[in-house]
Amino acid sequence: IVGAGLAGLSAACRATELGLTPTVLEQGAAQDYLCNSRVTGGVVHFASESMLEPPEELASKVQKITAGFTNRAVTLTLAKDAKRAIEWLSTQGVRFVQISPLARHRWVFAPLRLARPALEPEGWKRRSGDAVLNLLYRKVIERGGKIILGAQAKSLVVEEGRCIGVMATRGDTTERQVGEAVLLGTRRHLNAHKV
């Protein structure tokens, strides 16, 4: 799994529940690596709507917002899984609070992030996204998963038309990480690397 933000750590945590042994590569070198998931305000929504709205309505809103740019079938699948995602996070111990009467403010990571400039640790340390990432990080490790900090994925390893791993740098070393599957839990783009 490339990236130890909310997507990557959720995937790793779920993999451990299924009896798998994931390896997560995170380019941040310290356990409190900065990423959007860590410093977020923690409002969990789907296209600025509640995660519990009917999936058809959520998918239609995304189609409207993006002027039809998104694949409706993919968007509908995500919308159908929204409620299940909230429920699963809750089973992992993630706490939520509602911060206003608006439906989109029903699912906010607790404890709340303090109102401070974006990267000031006093605002996000042990709060909101940071609390969630710390919780998922611990669960992955406790359940036998592996998290490699300071590892920057550079390219995908493709053999016989199948992605089997990634090439990653760690300090001055380049390592080949191979697995049964590769999940990109990051917005970074990687180049295909033929072996």
Residue, then its C-alpha position, 0 to 999 in steps of 0.5 A: i500500500v502506497g501512502a499512510g493517510l486515511a485511505g492507505l491506513s484504512a485499507a491496511c487495517r481492513a486487510t489485517e482483519l481479513g488475515l492479510t499482512p500488508t506493507v504500507l510505504e509512507q514517504g514521511a519519515a516520522q510517525d506524525y508525518l504531515c499529510n492532508s488526512r492528519v491536519t484535516g478538520g475531519v468533516v466526513h461527507f460525500a460531495s458536501e452531503s451526509m454519508l447516509e443520503p441515498p446513493e443515487e442522489l449522491a451519485s447524481k450530485v457528483q455528476k452535476i458538480t463535475a459536469g459529467f466528468t466522473n464515471r457514474a458507475v464508480t461514483l454510485t459504488l462509492a456512494k453505496d459504500a459510504k454508510r458502510a465506511i462510516e460504520w466500519l470506522s466506528t468499529q475500529g474505535v474512530r469517534f465522531v461528533q455532529i458539529s451543526p444541524l446540517a446533515r453534512h456535519r453529522w460525521v466529524f472526527a473527534p476530538l475536534r481540531l482546534a482553530r489554528p493555522a493549518l500546520e500549527p501542531e497545537g491545532w491538530k496533534r492528537r485531534s481529528g485526523d491525527a487521532v484517527l491516523n494514530l489509531l489505525y496505525r497502531k491497529v495495523i502494527e498490532r495485527g501484524g502489518k508493516i509500515i515503512l516510514g521514509a519510503q518514497a514509491k517511485s514507480l510500479v513494478v509490472e511483470e507480464g502485464r500485471c502490477i506486482g509491486v513498487m520501486a521505492t527509495r529510502g535514504d540512498t537505497t532503492e528497494r523493490q517491494v513486491g506483493e500479491a496486490v498493490l493499492l495506491g492510497t495517495r494522489r501521487h502519480l507513479n510511472a510504470h516500470k517494466v522488469 
